[in-house]
Amino acid sequence: MIITDIKARTVPDTRGRPTIETTLTAGELSATASVPSGKSTGSHEAFELRDSDNGSVEQAIENVQFEIARELATRDFSSADELDAFLIELDGTPNKSRLGANTLLSVSIAAQRLFAQADGVPLWKAIATRAGTTPGAPRLYVNMMNGGVHADFKLPFQEYILVVEGAPSEALAVARQAFARLGETLGDVPMGDEGGYAPTLSAIEQPFELLAGLVKEFPGTSVAIDAAASELFKDGSYQLLGKSYSAEELTTIYGSIAAKYHLHSIEDPFDEESADDFTRLTEKLGGKILIVGDDLTVTNPARIADAIARKEINAVLIKPNQIGTVKEAIAAVQATYGAGWAAIASHRSGETDDTFIADFAYGVGAHGIKAGGLGQKERLEKYERLLAIEREAKTV
């Protein structure tokens, strides 16, 4: 495939911040991709390129339209893997710090779409073929309540999630009912960054009590949290609702909550540099629930390999913008599956209307997909894409 034209522009994410959108053209085929941005980010994530003066992405756009466009125009790529490998080599840094992970990913996703079009197959199926995975519908990890940095710490943990089992059409219907019911219970409260409710509650167990009520009312659901504990870690201890907790005390809290509320998973339970604490918690709870690495592993196959060796977790969150190309995100999934662990595909707090993550989750047969709450259009579009994929899968 020869890329005949490449253009990039600025689009706003859900927080109103600028991000990059790239369109690739190959003859009569054309594909576009935009890249999300995280607010609660791991320090080991690939480098997001932003202009130093105002946080815009003009340099990223220039990188696409000049250097990358010039280099792509001289080559004929036989696969999306080959194109991604070329992008990685072109950047030439371990963390995409020269051209920017956001820059490269906008090209990488658009290229994946182009190759799917050229092969005449749905995007999710092209991803499955590329990854060597069995496609399948992920569980919906629906963000019901936002806390942490996504809601000015009105709740201690960052995400309070309802996990919904079943086919997307059935699961989304249940999620809508549960989300509406929680809204009725909470009353007039604001929305957080990820489209979930952001109430102010004064006790650690209060949000879990609310979700436990939903689990009782709606069969086939369970509770999960993203603690985002790196954001809670200050001066050697974890700060929750004005109190300090050691890692050992936090482990006890997790154990109590997991037992009382039958948790499905806990994401980032400790600071990203506290690997030993992850290992101890996984040894204690990993036989019953998923202990998920995000800031710990940042969709990086090398860091996932380290986590495997140390038995730190038993599930990995997959965010393509943490690593910079679809090729590397697929490698992260393959490493995760190689350990017998679960993979959960995820959006970011600053989202766009790009629904790639839904196709990615379905294509790799992810255990679940985090696409946010139901209070923002950009989150709903990803769930709606899963419904379309469900229909497509019956005809392919």
Residue pairs with C-beta under 8 A, 6 or more apart in sequence:
1 26
1 76
1 77
1 78
1 83
1 114
1 115
1 118
2 26
2 27
2 73
2 75
2 76
2 77
3 24
3 25
3 26
3 69
3 72
3 73
3 77
3 111
4 25
4 26
4 27
4 73
5 23
5 24
5 25
6 22
6 23
6 24
6 25
6 64
6 65
6 68
6 69
6 72
6 107
7 22
7 23
7 64
7 65
8 20
8 21
8 22
8 23
8 60
8 61
8 64
8 65
8 106
9 20
9 21
9 61
10 18
10 19
10 20
10 21
10 56
10 57
10 58
10 61
11 18
11 19
11 20
11 21
11 34
11 352
12 18
12 19
13 19
13 36
13 37
13 350
13 351
13 352
14 193
14 195
14 349
14 350
14 351
14 352
14 376
14 378
15 37
15 39
15 193
15 349
15 350
17 37
17 55
17 350
18 55
18 56
18 57
19 34
19 35
19 36
19 37
19 57
19 102
19 350
19 352
20 34
20 35
20 57
20 60
20 61
20 64
20 102
20 103
20 106
21 32
21 33
21 34
21 35
21 106
21 352
21 354
22 32
22 33
22 34
22 64
22 106
22 107
22 110
23 30
23 31
23 32
23 110
24 30
24 31
24 32
24 107
24 110
24 111
24 114
26 114
26 118
29 114
29 117
29 118
30 114
31 110
31 111
31 113
31 114
31 117
32 110
32 113
33 105
33 106
33 107
33 108
33 109
33 110
33 113
33 354
33 356
34 106
34 352
34 353
34 354
35 102
35 105
35 106
35 109
35 321
35 352
35 354
36 321
36 347
36 348
36 349
36 350
36 351
36 352
36 354
37 48
37 102
37 321
37 348
37 349
37 350
38 45
38 319
38 321
38 322
38 348
38 349
38 350
39 149
39 150
39 193
39 348
39 349
39 350
40 148
40 149
40 150
40 158
40 228
40 230
40 231
40 295
40 349
41 48
41 295
42 230
42 272
42 294
42 295
42 296
42 298
42 322
43 230
43 272
43 295
44 272
44 295
44 298
44 300
44 303
45 95
45 101
45 298
45 321
45 322
45 323
46 95
46 96
46 101
46 298
46 300
46 321
46 322
46 323
46 324
47 93
47 95
47 96
47 97
47 100
47 101
48 100
48 101
48 102
48 321
49 57
49 59
49 60
49 63
49 99
49 100
49 101
49 102
49 103
50 56
50 57
50 59
50 60
51 57
51 58
51 59
57 102
59 100
60 99
60 100
60 102
60 103
60 106
63 99
63 100
63 103
64 103
64 106
64 107
67 90
67 99
68 87
68 90
68 99
68 103
68 107
71 86
71 90
72 83
72 86
72 107
75 86
77 83
77 86
77 111
79 115
79 130
80 108
80 111
80 112
80 114
80 115
80 126
80 130
80 326
80 327
81 130
81 327
83 107
83 108
83 111
84 108
84 111
84 325
84 326
84 327
84 328
85 327
87 99
87 104
87 107
87 108
87 324
87 325
88 104
88 324
88 325
88 327
88 328
90 99
91 97
91 98
91 99
91 104
91 324
92 98
95 101
96 103
96 104
96 324
101 321
101 322
101 323
101 324
102 321
102 324
104 324
104 325
105 320
105 321
105 324
105 325
105 326
108 320
108 324
108 325
108 326
108 327
109 320
109 326
109 354
109 356
111 326
112 123
112 126
112 127
112 130
112 326
112 356
113 123
113 356
115 126
116 122
116 123
116 125
116 126
116 127
119 126
121 129
121 396
122 359
122 389
122 392
122 396
123 356
123 359
123 363
124 135
124 358
124 359
124 360
124 362
124 363
124 389
124 392
124 393
125 135
125 363
125 396
126 363
127 133
127 135
127 326
127 330
127 359
127 360
127 363
127 364
128 134
128 135
128 363
128 364
128 365
130 326
130 330
131 330
131 333
131 334
131 363
131 364
132 334
133 333
133 337
133 363
133 364
133 365
134 365
135 362
135 363
135 364
135 365
135 393
136 362
136 365
137 167
137 168
137 171
137 362
137 386
137 389
137 390
138 344
138 345
138 361
138 362
138 365
138 366
138 367
138 368
138 369
138 386
139 163
139 164
139 165
139 171
139 367
139 368
139 369
140 163
140 164
140 168
140 171
140 172
140 175
140 368
140 369
140 371
140 383
140 386
141 161
141 162
141 163
141 224
141 344
141 368
141 369
141 370
141 371
142 161
142 162
142 163
142 164
142 175
142 178
142 179
142 371
142 372
142 373
142 374
143 159
143 160
143 161
143 194
143 195
143 196
143 370
143 372
143 373
143 379
144 160
144 161
144 162
144 178
144 179
144 182
144 196
144 197
144 211
144 214
144 373
145 155
145 159
145 160
145 182
145 192
145 196
145 197
145 198
145 199
145 207
145 210
145 211
146 155
146 158
146 159
146 160
146 191
146 192
146 193
146 194
146 195
146 196
146 197
146 198
146 373
147 153
147 154
147 155
147 156
147 157
147 158
147 159
147 160
147 192
147 198
147 207
148 155
148 156
148 157
148 158
148 159
148 228
148 231
148 232
149 158
149 228
149 231
150 158
150 159
150 192
150 193
150 194
150 198
150 349
151 190
151 192
151 193
151 198
152 198
154 198
154 199
154 200
154 201
155 198
155 199
155 200
155 201
155 207
156 204
156 232
156 240
156 241
157 207
157 225
157 226
157 227
157 228
158 226
158 227
158 228
158 231
159 194
159 196
159 225
159 226
159 228
159 267
159 370
160 196
160 207
160 208
160 211
160 223
160 225
161 223
161 224
161 225
161 226
161 370
162 175
162 178
162 179
162 211
162 214
162 215
162 218
162 221
162 222
162 223
162 224
163 221
163 222
163 223
163 224
163 264
163 265
163 368
164 171
164 172
164 174
164 175
164 178
164 218
164 220
164 221
165 171
165 220
165 221
166 174
166 220
167 390
168 383
168 386
168 387
168 389
168 390
169 387
169 390
171 220
172 383
172 386
172 387
174 218
174 220
174 221
175 374
175 383
176 374
177 218
178 214
178 217
178 218
178 221
179 373
179 374
179 375
181 214
181 217
182 197
182 210
182 214
183 197
185 210
185 213
186 197
186 199
186 210
189 197
189 198
189 199
189 200
190 197
190 198
191 197
191 198
191 373
191 375
191 376
192 198
192 373
193 349
193 350
194 347
194 349
194 372
194 373
194 376
194 379
195 372
195 373
195 374
195 375
195 376
195 378
195 379
196 372
196 373
196 375
197 373
197 375
201 207
202 241
203 241
204 240
204 241
204 253
204 257
205 257
205 260
208 223
208 257
208 260
208 261
211 223
211 261
212 223
212 261
214 221
215 221
215 222
215 223
215 261
215 262
222 262
222 263
222 264
223 261
223 262
223 263
223 264
224 263
224 264
224 265
224 266
224 267
224 290
225 257
225 263
225 265
225 266
225 267
226 267
226 268
226 292
226 294
226 370
227 266
227 267
227 268
227 269
227 270
228 267
228 268
228 294
228 295
229 238
229 250
229 268
229 269
229 270
229 271
230 268
230 271
230 272
230 295
232 238
232 239
232 240
233 239
233 270
233 271
233 274
237 244
237 245
237 246
238 244
238 245
238 246
238 247
238 250
238 271
239 245
245 253
247 270
247 274
247 277
250 269
250 270
251 269
251 277
251 280
251 281
251 284
254 266
254 269
254 281
254 285
255 284
255 285
257 263
258 266
258 285
258 288
258 289
263 289
264 289
264 290
265 289
265 290
265 291
265 292
265 315
265 344
266 281
266 285
266 289
266 290
266 291
266 292
267 292
267 293
267 294
267 317
268 292
268 293
268 294
268 295
268 296
269 277
269 278
269 281
269 291
270 277
270 278
270 281
271 277
272 295
272 296
275 296
275 306
275 307
275 310
275 312
278 291
278 293
278 296
278 307
278 310
278 312
278 313
279 310
279 311
279 312
281 291
282 291
282 311
282 312
282 313
282 314
283 311
285 291
286 313
286 314
290 314
290 315
290 342
290 367
291 312
291 313
291 314
291 315
292 313
292 315
292 316
292 317
292 342
292 344
293 304
293 307
293 312
293 313
293 315
293 316
293 317
294 317
294 319
294 346
296 303
296 307
296 312
296 313
297 303
297 304
297 307
297 313
297 316
297 317
297 332
298 319
298 322
298 323
299 316
299 317
299 318
299 319
299 320
299 322
299 323
299 328
299 329
299 332
300 322
300 323
300 328
300 332
301 328
301 331
301 332
301 334
301 335
304 316
304 332
304 335
304 336
304 339
305 335
306 312
307 313
307 316
308 335
308 338
308 339
308 341
313 341
314 341
314 342
315 336
315 341
315 342
315 343
315 344
315 367
316 332
316 336
316 341
316 342
316 343
316 344
317 344
317 345
317 346
317 370
318 329
318 332
318 333
318 336
318 343
318 344
318 345
318 346
318 360
318 364
318 366
319 329
319 345
319 346
319 347
319 348
320 326
320 329
320 356
320 357
320 360
321 348
323 329
323 332
326 360
329 360
330 364
332 343
333 343
333 364
333 366
336 342
336 343
337 343
342 366
342 367
342 368
343 364
343 366
343 367
344 366
344 367
344 368
344 369
344 370
345 357
345 360
345 361
345 364
345 366
345 368
345 369
345 370
346 357
346 369
346 370
346 371
347 357
347 370
347 371
347 372
347 379
347 382
351 372
351 376
351 378
351 379
352 378
353 377
353 378
353 381
355 381
355 382
355 384
355 385
357 369
357 371
357 382
358 369
358 371
358 382
358 383
358 385
358 386
358 389
359 385
359 389
360 366
361 368
361 369
361 386
362 386
362 389
362 393
369 382
369 386
371 379
371 382
371 383
372 378
372 379
372 382
373 379
374 380
374 383
